[in-house]
Amino acid sequence: METTKIAVFKGKQIRKTIHKDKWWFVIVDVVSALTDSAQPDGYIKDMRRRDPELAKGWGQIATPLVVDTP
């Protein structure tokens, strides 16, 4: 099984871990890689503010999980 903790997407590093036999990715890293946003945390906040359905289900979509970081 893969043990790396970093994925690379378009040259950007995305932290990841295996939890219950599934890959979990750090969402702020994914948003940064997909949007080239200088402030991916702010980008996520804006998405949630603009989309009430996304905001309502955020805890189910982006489940908090501890991921060791460098």
Secondary structure, 3 states (H helix, E strand, C coil): CCCCCEEEECCEEEEEEEECCEEEECHHHHHHHHHCCCCHHHHHHHHHHHCHHHHHCHHHHCCCCCCCCC
